[in-house]
């Protein structure tokens, strides 16, 4: 990377940070509330992002995106993620679906849907978890896709905790095309237009009071044969690739929110005056600042290391597991410390701290709970030690 590239990257990050801070932060409550006002506001923000040259920065340039490689996008993802609404307002929220469809979609899927996904005209979601089949155990998937005589598929089943399904135009669904629940083989991914007969949104599932998650049903939904994403029976390979990138992107965004909570904490400590002077002079408040800063400084290198490996297409299971777990814990911890320093004001509607804390707490379950990542990383590390040549213990 040249000095010019570094300068351009720094400038772009400042532009993205300013957009999120000045345009998105002030309207978060409207966006959180949902409904037509939120939809109209989101479209205005997207148009402003396009005019500012900040639209869809990591998506393919030939489809209307910015064409930035993942390695250059990492710091921007952190800046966008300072608000839950930042990625959607700036057009990068579709990165996972666009990447998956570009790599594994049929020619028809790529031509029919990808331009709309990148432009923001088509909204997407991803349905994996079921009421009786957690996302951590996809082999238990009961949703079925049966082959039709004409080569298409008939999909039947339920999914829940599907982000943004209430407004999506397309849903990628994990379904069993052969075998029985419990088998790790026989799982496939299909792209389903939500306008298809038999597709229904059953209910919204608020998470700690926040909207955006849904339970959906496929009641004999017919899907064209060329809407298979990847090869038949190869869903777990595609899903694993998607999860590596998705978990890393979310870790970067959680870092952005943790930094936001830290800034609020520091501002409160220096500005709030008590009978004995500013809160910043109190040792216990200083400890909150120190511990929060330590968590941020320790977590950021883990997340950026994971992103570098994912961007290079290298195995990053250990690094992504560490990064995802550390970023989720850091966001919860820093937001909690900020709430403590704010006192009662940190619990009310006048700061973003309740939302930041809620995101941190849910982050420790979504995309795999802490326990899953702890166990997975430890197993991989110990397995590598068992298969490595013995290390000499003789003195040199």
Beta strands, then each sheet from edge to edge (+ up, - down):
strand 1: 124-127
strand 2: 144-147
strand 3: 153-163
strand 4: 170-176
strand 5: 187-193
strand 6: 199-204
strand 7: 213-223
strand 8: 228-229
strand 9: 273-274
strand 10: 277-278
sheet 1: 1+ 4+ 5- 8+
sheet 2: 2+ 3- 7+ 6-
sheet 3: 9+ 10-
end
